[in-house]
Amino acid sequence: TFTANSNTVNFNGSTPQTIGGTSVTTFNNLTVANAVSPVSLGQNATVNAVLTLTNDLTTGANILTMPNTGTSAGTADVIGNVRRTGFTGGGPALSFGNPFNSIGFLAQGTVPTDILVNLVKAAPAGVPAPGGILRTYTITPTGGSGFSATLRLHYLDGELNGNVEADLGLFRLGTAWARQGKTASDTVNNWVELSGVTQLSQWT
């Protein structure tokens, strides 16, 4: 079951729930709070205001789209695909699922018209020992050139996979996985951030 009014839809049942319908589903505010069983997308969906994730939302092959008016809240993640539109150079960073997954751009170059982030909760192959945390982010921009971005990626303590939390840095996959480092991190809210990013591809 779910509860709804004109502004908010809250998926908070005790059995698996699928967000679906006969056409593209658009929400103002969407809350995923089903603590017992998973909630998944049965088709593409859009959230225009606040996405609140008390528990994970799984998209499968579908895409959850949020314009620049959208914000994120909660401690869980979108596992799968989130597309953000409306980036501006020098504007605010936009979140992808969890509020501590975000990308923002300096006022230089041409920013992408949209960015698709896919999260898989598994370690990528090829990261030097002890290996990557149990998350792989595939970041696919549409357009953009000469930009400089600040990339912040979230993780959970249980996903460290033998890594020392204080030593975490971001890795990017080019011809091979290479450490890019970090410019900031937070071991309480579990994120690592890197400024001056000029290439968006696969990260961990």
N, CA, C and O of each residue as an XYZ file, in Angstrom:
816
protein
N       0.846     -1.193      0.000
C       0.000      0.000      0.000
C       0.878      1.238      0.000
O       2.060      1.173      0.336
N       0.297      2.355     -0.375
C       0.989      3.629     -0.259
C      -0.017      4.688      0.115
O      -1.211      4.548     -0.149
N       0.465      5.741      0.728
C      -0.392      6.864      1.065
C      -0.049      8.019      0.152
O       1.104      8.176     -0.250
N      -1.030      8.820     -0.177
C      -0.790      9.901     -1.129
C      -1.714     11.070     -0.856
O      -2.832     10.893     -0.372
N      -1.247     12.249     -1.165
C      -2.095     13.422     -1.299
C      -1.629     14.155     -2.535
O      -0.841     13.608     -3.307
N      -2.090     15.375     -2.748
C      -1.775     16.077     -3.987
C      -0.306     16.436     -4.088
O       0.179     16.734     -5.180
N       0.423     16.414     -2.959
C       1.811     16.840     -2.970
C       2.811     15.725     -2.710
O       3.961     15.824     -3.137
N       2.397     14.655     -2.013
C       3.340     13.658     -1.538
C       2.807     12.255     -1.761
O       1.624     11.987     -1.550
N       3.700     11.350     -2.196
C       3.396      9.928     -2.247
C       4.393      9.235     -1.337
O       5.599      9.459     -1.434
N       3.871      8.378     -0.438
C       4.694      7.712      0.563
C       4.511      6.200      0.423
O       3.434      5.669      0.696
N       5.577      5.511     -0.006
C       5.562      4.057     -0.087
C       6.108      3.519      1.232
O       7.308      3.599      1.495
N       5.220      2.971      2.056
C       5.606      2.565      3.402
C       4.939      1.254      3.803
O       4.616      1.061      4.975
N       4.732      0.359      2.856
C       4.052     -0.891      3.142
C       4.950     -1.926      3.785
O       6.099     -1.647      4.128
N       4.407     -3.132      3.945
C       5.144     -4.230      4.568
C       5.386     -5.378      3.597
O       5.848     -6.445      4.001
N       5.078     -5.168      2.328
C       5.341     -6.152      1.277
C       6.042     -5.435      0.132
O       6.023     -4.205      0.089
N       6.667     -6.167     -0.806
C       7.332     -5.495     -1.932
C       6.374     -4.574     -2.679
O       5.219     -4.927     -2.919
N       6.868     -3.383     -3.047
C       6.045     -2.396     -3.737
C       6.746     -1.958     -5.012
O       7.967     -1.800     -5.048
N       5.947     -1.765     -6.063
C       6.471     -1.324     -7.353
C       5.795     -0.022     -7.735
O       4.568      0.076     -7.720
N       6.593      0.974     -8.076
C       6.074      2.251     -8.540
C       5.828      2.129    -10.029
O       6.770      1.927    -10.797
N       4.595      2.246    -10.445
C       4.285      2.045    -11.851
C       2.975      2.685    -12.233
O       2.390      3.435    -11.451
N       2.511      2.390    -13.436
C       1.277      2.958    -13.959
C       1.220      2.761    -15.451
O       1.960      1.947    -16.004
N       0.357      3.490    -16.102
C       0.170      3.319    -17.541
C       0.995      4.288    -18.359
O       1.051      4.158    -19.582
N       1.644      5.267    -17.720
C       2.471      6.228    -18.434
C       3.579      6.676    -17.503
O       3.693      6.162    -16.390
N       4.405      7.631    -17.938
C       5.476      8.128    -17.084
C       4.880      8.676    -15.791
O       3.945      9.477    -15.822
N       5.417      8.246    -14.669
C       4.906      8.635    -13.364
C       5.644      9.870    -12.873
O       6.874      9.884    -12.836
N       4.907     10.902    -12.499
C       5.497     12.145    -12.020
C       4.983     12.438    -10.609
O       3.779     12.418    -10.353
N       5.920     12.709     -9.706
C       5.595     13.029     -8.326
C       6.117     14.424     -8.008
O       7.099     14.882     -8.592
N       5.444     15.096     -7.070
C       6.023     16.300     -6.494
C       7.030     15.867     -5.440
O       8.231     16.083     -5.605
N       6.552     15.255     -4.353
C       7.418     14.684     -3.325
C       7.213     13.173     -3.287
O       6.084     12.692     -3.378
N       8.300     12.433     -3.154
C       8.222     10.978     -3.086
C       9.016     10.505     -1.882
O      10.179     10.873     -1.715
N       8.385      9.686     -1.039
C       9.042      9.103      0.128
C       9.054      7.592      0.002
O       8.025      6.975     -0.272
N      10.226      6.997      0.204
C      10.374      5.534      0.212
C      10.723      5.133      1.636
O      11.828      5.399      2.110
N       9.775      4.490      2.319
C       9.953      4.169      3.735
C       9.466      2.759      4.038
O       8.957      2.501      5.129
N       9.616      1.849      3.091
C       9.223      0.456      3.280
C      10.403     -0.282      3.888
O      11.322     -0.685      3.175
N      10.382     -0.459      5.198
C      11.537     -1.016      5.903
C      11.597     -2.533      5.847
O      12.621     -3.120      6.199
N      10.533     -3.176      5.415
C      10.475     -4.638      5.457
C      10.842     -5.247      4.113
O      11.604     -6.212      4.061
N      10.314     -4.701      3.031
C      10.502     -5.255      1.698
C      10.905     -4.150      0.735
O      10.698     -2.972      1.025
N      11.479     -4.514     -0.411
C      11.999     -3.490     -1.321
C      10.913     -2.717     -2.061
O       9.794     -3.192     -2.250
N      11.291     -1.503     -2.474
C      10.479     -0.692     -3.374
C      11.269     -0.516     -4.657
O      12.458     -0.199     -4.621
N      10.613     -0.718     -5.790
C      11.305     -0.640     -7.075
C      10.473      0.138     -8.071
O       9.261      0.291     -7.916
N      11.160      0.632     -9.112
C      10.468      1.298    -10.217
C      10.022      0.257    -11.231
O      10.805     -0.598    -11.642
N       8.758      0.337    -11.629
C       8.260     -0.511    -12.693
C       8.316      0.179    -14.035
O       8.036     -0.434    -15.065
N       8.678      1.459    -14.035
C       8.791      2.255    -15.250
C       9.548      3.527    -14.890
O       9.864      3.750    -13.721
N       9.838      4.352    -15.872
C      10.497      5.631    -15.606
C       9.615      6.507    -14.720
O       8.389      6.439    -14.797
N      10.237      7.322    -13.887
C       9.495      8.208    -12.992
C      10.247      9.512    -12.830
O      11.451      9.581    -13.079
N       9.527     10.554    -12.409
C      10.101     11.879    -12.185
C       9.688     12.380    -10.818
O       8.531     12.240    -10.421
N      10.642     12.972    -10.086
C      10.356     13.623     -8.801
C      10.769     15.081     -8.935
O      11.943     15.376     -9.154
N       9.819     15.988     -8.807
C      10.083     17.404     -9.047
C      10.540     18.176     -7.819
O      11.150     19.237     -7.954
N      10.259     17.666     -6.619
C      10.601     18.411     -5.403
C      11.526     17.569     -4.524
O      12.724     17.496     -4.801
N      11.002     16.929     -3.468
C      11.857     16.245     -2.497
C      11.730     14.731     -2.633
O      10.630     14.179     -2.586
N      12.863     14.078     -2.802
C      12.952     12.623     -2.755
C      13.498     12.254     -1.382
O      14.643     12.575     -1.063
N      12.686     11.581     -0.565
C      13.097     11.179      0.779
C      13.287      9.668      0.805
O      12.350      8.908      0.562
N      14.509      9.246      1.101
C      14.846      7.827      1.080
C      15.175      7.365      2.496
O      16.306      7.504      2.959
N      14.179      6.819      3.169
C      14.426      6.149      4.442
C      14.998      4.767      4.184
O      15.790      4.252      4.973
N      14.586      4.171      3.064
C      15.097      2.889      2.605
C      15.396      2.976      1.126
O      14.930      3.891      0.448
N      16.180      2.021      0.611
C      16.625      2.072     -0.776
C      15.469      1.950     -1.768
O      14.470      1.278     -1.512
N      15.636      2.615     -2.893
C      14.757      2.480     -4.050
C      15.579      1.874     -5.174
O      16.661      2.371     -5.489
N      15.079      0.806     -5.783
C      15.780      0.126     -6.868
C      15.091      0.439     -8.188
O      13.870      0.318     -8.296
N      15.871      0.845     -9.200
C      15.259      1.243    -10.467
C      15.276      0.148    -11.521
O      14.487      0.211    -12.463
N      16.143     -0.853    -11.402
C      16.328     -1.784    -12.508
C      16.806     -1.025    -13.729
O      17.677     -0.161    -13.623
N      16.245     -1.338    -14.890
C      16.623     -0.647    -16.125
C      15.932      0.695    -16.274
O      16.236      1.440    -17.205
N      15.007      1.024    -15.378
C      14.269      2.282    -15.460
C      15.109      3.439    -14.913
O      16.168      3.222    -14.325
N      14.629      4.662    -15.111
C      15.364      5.863    -14.727
C      14.473      6.751    -13.868
O      13.322      7.019    -14.213
N      15.025      7.204    -12.742
C      14.384      8.223    -11.932
C      14.993      9.571    -12.316
O      16.199      9.772    -12.170
N      14.159     10.499    -12.810
C      14.638     11.809    -13.264
C      14.225     12.880    -12.274
O      13.101     12.888    -11.772
N      15.173     13.802    -11.997
C      14.890     14.944    -11.134
C      15.419     16.201    -11.806
O      16.582     16.222    -12.212
N      14.603     17.262    -11.943
C      15.089     18.543    -12.468
C      15.872     19.277    -11.391
O      16.050     18.768    -10.285
N      16.339     20.477    -11.723
C      17.145     21.215    -10.738
C      16.323     21.727     -9.558
O      16.888     22.237     -8.591
N      15.009     21.599     -9.624
C      14.161     21.949     -8.477
C      14.123     20.833     -7.439
O      13.644     21.041     -6.324
N      14.622     19.652     -7.794
C      14.557     18.497     -6.905
C      15.681     18.481     -5.889
O      16.799     18.913     -6.172
N      15.370     17.972     -4.691
C      16.364     17.795     -3.643
C      16.194     16.410     -3.036
O      15.183     15.741     -3.249
N      17.209     15.991     -2.271
C      17.195     14.672     -1.644
C      17.255     14.791     -0.137
O      17.822     15.739      0.405
N      16.658     13.811      0.538
C      16.715     13.719      1.989
C      16.754     12.244      2.363
O      16.411     11.378      1.557
N      17.177     11.967      3.595
C      17.217     10.591      4.066
C      18.600      9.986      3.974
O      19.538     10.620      3.489
N      18.723      8.745      4.446
C      20.024      8.086      4.556
C      20.223      6.948      3.569
O      21.311      6.374      3.515
N      19.219      6.607      2.798
C      19.310      5.468      1.881
C      19.697      5.940      0.488
O      20.051      7.102      0.292
N      19.626      5.019     -0.489
C      20.138      5.269     -1.834
C      19.137      4.866     -2.902
O      18.217      4.083     -2.665
N      19.347      5.425     -4.084
C      18.746      4.875     -5.298
C      19.761      3.912     -5.888
O      20.845      4.317     -6.308
N      19.403      2.637     -5.915
C      20.260      1.628     -6.527
C      19.805      1.494     -7.976
O      18.705      1.012     -8.246
N      20.643      1.917     -8.893
C      20.277      1.960    -10.299
C      20.502      3.339    -10.863
O      21.576      3.913    -10.679
N      19.506      3.890    -11.551
C      19.696      5.053    -12.412
C      18.976      6.297    -11.905
O      17.768      6.278    -11.668
N      19.744      7.391    -11.740
C      19.168      8.712    -11.454
C      19.692      9.687    -12.495
O      20.901      9.784    -12.706
N      18.786     10.410    -13.146
C      19.179     11.449    -14.106
C      18.821     12.810    -13.529
O      17.700     13.021    -13.066
N      19.791     13.744    -13.557
C      19.538     15.117    -13.138
C      19.664     16.042    -14.333
O      20.551     15.879    -15.171
N      18.770     17.013    -14.401
C      18.771     18.021    -15.454
C      18.880     19.405    -14.823
O      18.638     19.570    -13.627
N      19.241     20.390    -15.627
C      19.222     21.771    -15.171
C      20.476     22.236    -14.463
O      20.415     23.168    -13.662
N      21.614     21.615    -14.735
C      22.865     22.079    -14.136
C      23.216     23.473    -14.656
O      22.946     23.807    -15.810
N      23.824     24.279    -13.782
C      24.335     25.589    -14.181
C      25.737     25.766    -13.626
O      26.019     25.354    -12.500
N      26.615     26.376    -14.408
C      27.946     26.676    -13.926
C      27.893     27.690    -12.798
O      27.286     28.751    -12.942
N      28.524     27.373    -11.680
C      28.461     28.241    -10.519
C      27.205     28.080     -9.692
O      27.044     28.749     -8.672
N      26.293     27.180    -10.127
C      25.065     26.932     -9.384
C      25.258     25.878     -8.315
O      26.374     25.399     -8.111
N      24.188     25.510     -7.628
C      24.303     24.537     -6.543
C      24.598     23.137     -7.079
O      24.250     22.800     -8.211
N      25.245     22.337     -6.241
C      25.428     20.922     -6.569
C      24.075     20.226     -6.520
O      23.232     20.547     -5.682
N      23.874     19.276     -7.418
C      22.631     18.508     -7.464
C      22.899     17.089     -6.979
O      23.924     16.493     -7.312
N      21.975     16.557     -6.195
C      22.142     15.240     -5.587
C      21.590     14.146     -6.491
O      20.745     14.384     -7.353
N      22.095     12.948     -6.265
C      21.670     11.757     -7.001
C      21.261     10.694     -5.991
O      22.102      9.937     -5.507
N      19.966     10.636     -5.670
C      19.514      9.676     -4.671
C      19.844     10.163     -3.288
O      19.149     11.032     -2.762
N      20.890      9.629     -2.678
C      21.314     10.082     -1.368
C      21.799     11.527     -1.440
O      22.438     11.902     -2.423
N      21.514     12.355     -0.419
C      21.947     13.754     -0.482
C      23.459     13.929     -0.502
O      23.951     15.000     -0.857
N      24.211     12.883     -0.124
C      25.670     12.981     -0.135
C      26.289     12.383     -1.397
O      27.504     12.197     -1.457
N      25.483     12.082     -2.391
C      25.950     11.845     -3.753
C      25.596     13.094     -4.549
O      24.415     13.373     -4.759
N      26.591     13.847     -4.994
C      26.249     15.099     -5.669
C      27.337     15.507     -6.648
O      28.487     15.080     -6.544
N      26.944     16.347     -7.603
C      27.855     16.933     -8.574
C      27.492     18.409     -8.722
O      26.325     18.759     -8.899
N      28.508     19.266     -8.646
C      28.334     20.695     -8.884
C      29.427     21.203     -9.803
O      30.497     20.599     -9.885
N      29.177     22.301    -10.492
C      30.098     22.812    -11.496
C      30.514     24.235    -11.192
O      29.709     25.042    -10.728
N      31.789     24.543    -11.456
C      32.246     25.917    -11.430
C      31.709     26.665    -12.649
O      31.229     26.054    -13.605
N      31.795     27.978    -12.602
C      31.322     28.805    -13.716
C      32.409     28.889    -14.784
O      33.006     29.943    -15.000
N      32.652     27.772    -15.439
C      33.611     27.738    -16.545
C      33.216     26.628    -17.504
O      32.609     25.633    -17.107
N      33.566     26.810    -18.762
C      33.236     25.811    -19.772
C      31.742     25.699    -19.993
O      30.975     26.584    -19.616
N      31.338     24.594    -20.614
C      29.935     24.292    -20.877
C      29.544     23.079    -20.050
O      30.138     22.010    -20.190
N      28.545     23.242    -19.188
C      28.151     22.129    -18.328
C      27.257     21.179    -19.117
O      26.617     21.606    -20.078
N      27.194     19.903    -18.738
C      26.311     18.955    -19.413
C      24.846     19.367    -19.295
O      24.445     20.004    -18.321
N      24.056     18.995    -20.297
C      22.621     19.277    -20.227
C      21.930     18.363    -19.229
O      20.929     18.749    -18.625
N      22.452     17.159    -19.050
C      21.957     16.262    -18.015
C      23.048     15.252    -17.693
O      23.987     15.074    -18.469
N      22.923     14.598    -16.555
C      23.874     13.581    -16.126
C      23.101     12.391    -15.581
O      22.186     12.553    -14.774
N      23.471     11.197    -16.023
C      22.888      9.950    -15.532
C      23.917      9.267    -14.637
O      25.047      9.020    -15.057
N      23.521      8.963    -13.403
C      24.383      8.238    -12.477
C      23.748      6.889    -12.184
O      22.587      6.803    -11.785
N      24.538      5.829    -12.391
C      24.099      4.481    -12.076
C      24.914      3.962    -10.907
O      26.143      3.950    -10.964
N      24.242      3.532     -9.846
C      24.895      2.982     -8.663
C      24.665      1.485     -8.600
O      23.528      1.014     -8.620
N      25.773      0.738     -8.524
C      25.743     -0.698     -8.256
C      26.447     -0.916     -6.925
O      27.568     -0.442     -6.739
N      25.815     -1.618     -6.003
C      26.434     -1.857     -4.703
C      27.309     -3.107     -4.764
O      26.997     -4.145     -4.181
N      28.420     -2.964     -5.496
C      29.416     -4.025     -5.625
C      30.745     -3.370     -5.924
O      30.794     -2.305     -6.540
N      31.831     -4.005     -5.490
C      33.158     -3.467     -5.749
C      33.518     -3.652     -7.209
O      33.250     -4.715     -7.769
N      34.119     -2.647     -7.853
C      34.552     -2.792     -9.234
C      35.796     -3.665     -9.324
O      36.618     -3.692     -8.408
N      35.923     -4.372    -10.429
C      37.122     -5.181    -10.662
C      38.274     -4.279    -11.062
O      38.087     -3.280    -11.757
N      39.486     -4.647    -10.607
C      40.678     -3.958    -11.074
C      41.201     -2.869    -10.188
O      42.249     -2.299    -10.490
N      40.512     -2.542     -9.088
C      41.026     -1.536     -8.164
C      42.145     -2.169     -7.335
O      41.982     -3.288     -6.849
N      43.279     -1.479     -7.161
C      44.394     -2.052     -6.391
C      43.969     -2.486     -4.993
O      43.009     -1.955     -4.434
N      44.689     -3.453     -4.434
C      44.394     -4.001     -3.108
C      44.315     -2.894     -2.064
O      45.103     -1.950     -2.109
N      43.378     -2.993     -1.126
C      42.488     -4.132     -0.865
C      41.255     -4.189     -1.757
O      40.357     -4.995     -1.511
N      41.196     -3.356     -2.780
C      40.023     -3.295     -3.650
C      39.133     -2.130     -3.291
O      39.300     -1.511     -2.240
N      38.189     -1.830     -4.159
C      37.290     -0.708     -3.916
C      36.237     -1.040     -2.881
O      36.000     -2.206     -2.566
N      35.607      0.002     -2.355
C      34.452     -0.212     -1.502
C      33.349     -0.877     -2.324
O      33.457     -0.979     -3.546
N      32.300     -1.325     -1.658
C      31.246     -2.085     -2.326
C      30.251     -1.162     -3.021
O      29.041     -1.245     -2.810
N      30.803     -0.270     -3.867
C      29.983      0.635     -4.668
C      30.728      0.963     -5.955
O      31.930      1.226     -5.944
N      30.000      0.942     -7.053
C      30.525      1.401     -8.337
C      29.547      2.410     -8.905
O      28.363      2.114     -9.067
N      30.041      3.602     -9.207
C      29.227      4.671     -9.779
C      29.625      4.865    -11.241
O      30.785      5.155    -11.535
N      28.674      4.705    -12.152
C      28.906      5.006    -13.562
C      28.205      6.315    -13.877
O      26.980      6.405    -13.804
N      28.992      7.339    -14.231
C      28.485      8.703    -14.405
C      28.576      9.070    -15.875
O      29.668      9.135    -16.439
N      27.412      9.313    -16.505
C      27.341      9.539    -17.944
C      26.740     10.910    -18.224
O      25.531     11.089    -18.075
N      27.557     11.884    -18.628
C      27.025     13.208    -18.960
C      26.545     13.270    -20.405
O      27.031     12.535    -21.265
N      25.599     14.144    -20.657
C      25.183     14.464    -22.020
C      25.749     15.829    -22.366
O      25.330     16.840    -21.802
N      26.705     15.862    -23.296
C      27.323     17.123    -23.680
C      28.253     17.644    -22.602
O      28.596     16.935    -21.656
N      28.650     18.883    -22.761
C      29.551     19.525    -21.816
C      30.991     19.448    -22.269
O      31.429     18.433    -22.812
N      31.735     20.536    -22.040
C      33.160     20.563    -22.371
C      33.835     21.663    -21.564
O      33.219     22.682    -21.250
N      35.094     21.453    -21.234
C      35.858     22.461    -20.514
C      35.354     22.762    -19.126
O      35.676     23.813    -18.572
N      34.569     21.868    -18.542
C      34.004     22.128    -17.225
C      34.936     21.655    -16.114
O      35.864     20.880    -16.345
N      34.668     22.139    -14.904
C      35.344     21.681    -13.699
C      34.278     21.401    -12.656
O      33.512     22.289    -12.281
N      34.233     20.154    -12.188
C      33.157     19.716    -11.304
C      33.697     19.337     -9.936
O      34.868     18.990     -9.784
N      32.825     19.410     -8.952
C      33.096     18.838     -7.634
C      32.202     17.619     -7.478
O      30.976     17.718     -7.526
N      32.836     16.471     -7.290
C      32.127     15.193     -7.213
C      32.178     14.681     -5.786
O      33.258     14.530     -5.215
N      31.025     14.416     -5.213
C      30.927     13.845     -3.865
C      30.212     12.505     -3.958
O      29.127     12.414     -4.532
N      30.822     11.457     -3.389
C      30.242     10.117     -3.433
C      30.074      9.569     -2.023
O      30.932      9.752     -1.159
N      28.958      8.898     -1.812
C      28.543      8.394     -0.511
C      28.852      6.902     -0.397
O      28.948      6.196     -1.400
N      29.002      6.441      0.833
C      29.217      5.018      1.105
C      28.664      4.727      2.493
O      28.281      5.642      3.222
N      28.624      3.451      2.852
C      28.234      3.032      4.190
C      29.413      2.348      4.863
O      30.283      1.799      4.187
N      29.445      2.379      6.191
C      30.553      1.757      6.915
C      30.682      0.275      6.582
O      31.792     -0.254      6.511
N      29.556     -0.390      6.379
C      29.582     -1.812      6.081
C      30.064     -2.146      4.682
O      30.187     -3.320      4.331
N      30.343     -1.112      3.871
C      30.795     -1.324      2.491
C      32.288     -1.042      2.309
O      32.764     -1.004      1.174
N      33.031     -0.846      3.390
C      34.429     -0.436      3.280
C      35.311     -1.509      2.643
O      36.329     -1.183      2.033
N      34.942     -2.767      2.773
C      35.640     -3.850      2.055
C      37.131     -3.889      2.385
O      37.965     -4.072      1.499
N      37.459     -3.716      3.666
C      38.849     -3.797      4.094
C      39.628     -2.501      3.992
O      40.796     -2.462      4.379
N      39.021     -1.439      3.485
C      39.699     -0.149      3.380
C      39.654      0.603      4.711
O      38.712      0.451      5.489
N      40.674      1.409      4.961
C      40.703      2.283      6.131
C      39.922      3.540      5.790
O      40.262      4.250      4.843
N      38.882      3.814      6.553
C      37.953      4.888      6.196
C      38.654      6.230      6.055
O      38.362      6.982      5.125
N      39.570      6.543      6.959
C      40.234      7.847      6.923
C      41.124      8.011      5.697
O      41.474      9.132      5.328
N      41.493      6.896      5.062
C      42.388      6.940      3.905
C      41.652      6.874      2.568
O      42.294      6.834      1.519
N      40.336      6.861      2.586
C      39.591      6.727      1.336
C      39.875      7.894      0.391
O      40.015      9.036      0.827
N      39.957      7.596     -0.891
C      40.037      8.599     -1.944
C      39.251      8.095     -3.133
O      38.951      6.904     -3.222
N      38.916      8.980     -4.041
C      38.146      8.578     -5.215
C      39.061      7.984     -6.286
O      40.183      8.444     -6.500
N      38.548      6.951     -6.946
C      39.219      6.315     -8.082
C      38.344      6.486     -9.319
O      37.117      6.440     -9.233
N      38.987      6.683    -10.472
C      38.271      6.771    -11.746
C      38.823      5.737    -12.710
O      40.026      5.474    -12.741
N      37.925      5.153    -13.498
C      38.332      4.183    -14.503
C      38.590      4.891    -15.832
O      37.677      5.442    -16.446
N      39.859      4.864    -16.265
C      40.236      5.291    -17.613
C      40.648      4.044    -18.367
O      39.821      3.158    -18.584
N      41.901      3.952    -18.771
C      42.400      2.689    -19.310
C      42.549      1.666    -18.197
O      42.534      0.462    -18.451
N      42.695      2.146    -16.949
C      42.709      1.310    -15.750
C      42.216      2.171    -14.600
O      42.125      3.392    -14.727
N      41.896      1.535    -13.471
C      41.499      2.304    -12.302
C      42.691      3.067    -11.750
O      43.761      2.489    -11.559
N      42.520      4.360    -11.491
C      43.599      5.191    -10.969
C      43.055      6.072     -9.851
O      41.969      6.642     -9.959
N      43.826      6.170     -8.782
C      43.429      7.005     -7.652
C      43.490      8.477     -8.041
O      44.504      8.955     -8.551
N      42.392      9.189     -7.795
C      42.315     10.625     -8.055
C      42.474     11.446     -6.783
O      42.749     12.645     -6.836
N      42.299     10.794     -5.642
C      42.470     11.478     -4.366
C      41.182     12.085     -3.845
O      40.087     11.663     -4.214
N      41.325     13.075     -2.987
C      40.161     13.748     -2.412
C      40.563     15.157     -2.008
O      41.732     15.435     -1.742
N      39.576     16.035     -1.965
C      39.789     17.378     -1.437
C      39.039     17.581     -0.130
O      39.293     18.552      0.584
N      38.112     16.672      0.196
C      37.380     16.727      1.462
C      36.751     15.367      1.719
O      36.537     14.589      0.790
N      36.458     15.084      2.979
C      35.765     13.845      3.332
C      35.083     14.016      4.670
O      35.391     14.939      5.425
N      34.149     13.117      4.961
C      33.382     13.172      6.199
C      33.115     11.739      6.630
O      32.324     11.043      5.994
N      33.760     11.287      7.701
C      33.599      9.904      8.146
C      32.363      9.711      9.023
O      32.043      8.583      9.397
N      31.670     10.797      9.353
C      30.408     10.693     10.093
C      29.256     10.503      9.120
O      28.436      9.600      9.285
N      29.195     11.355      8.107
C      28.136     11.260      7.099
C      28.531     10.389      5.908
O      27.735     10.189      4.990
N      29.756      9.873      5.921
C      30.211      8.866      4.961
C      30.220      9.365      3.521
O      29.462      8.881      2.681
N      31.093     10.346      3.245
C      31.278     10.769      1.863
C      32.722     11.190      1.638
O      33.432     11.582      2.564
N      33.134     11.096      0.376
C      34.443     11.566     -0.075
C      34.203     12.480     -1.267
O      33.374     12.181     -2.126
N      34.931     13.601     -1.322
C      34.699     14.625     -2.344
C      35.999     14.974     -3.043
O      37.071     14.978     -2.438
N      35.882     15.267     -4.331
C      37.034     15.704     -5.116
C      36.624     16.873     -5.995
O      35.642     16.782     -6.731
N      37.369     17.975     -5.926
C      37.149     19.129     -6.790
C      38.065     19.064     -8.000
O      39.040     18.313     -8.010
N      37.748     19.854     -9.019
C      38.570     19.909    -10.216
C      38.407     18.714    -11.131
O      39.312     18.403    -11.906
N      37.269     18.038    -11.058
C      37.008     16.869    -11.905
C      36.638     17.341    -13.307
O      35.737     18.165    -13.468
N      37.323     16.827    -14.309
C      37.067     17.229    -15.699
C      36.568     16.081    -16.567
O      36.214     16.286    -17.728
N      36.539     14.865    -16.003
C      36.062     13.698    -16.744
C      35.101     12.906    -15.879
O      35.411     12.577    -14.734
N      33.939     12.602    -16.426
C      32.920     11.849    -15.712
C      32.741     10.515    -16.421
O      32.304     10.457    -17.570
N      33.087      9.440    -15.713
C      32.976      8.103    -16.286
C      32.608      7.154    -15.175
O      31.589      7.363    -14.516
N      33.391      6.117    -14.935
C      33.125      5.187    -13.848
C      34.015      5.529    -12.661
O      35.223      5.714    -12.813
N      33.408      5.612    -11.469
C      34.107      6.031    -10.264
C      33.786      5.090     -9.103
O      32.759      4.410     -9.092
N      34.697      5.074     -8.129
C      34.434      4.404     -6.861
C      35.223      5.106     -5.776
O      35.157      4.712     -4.612
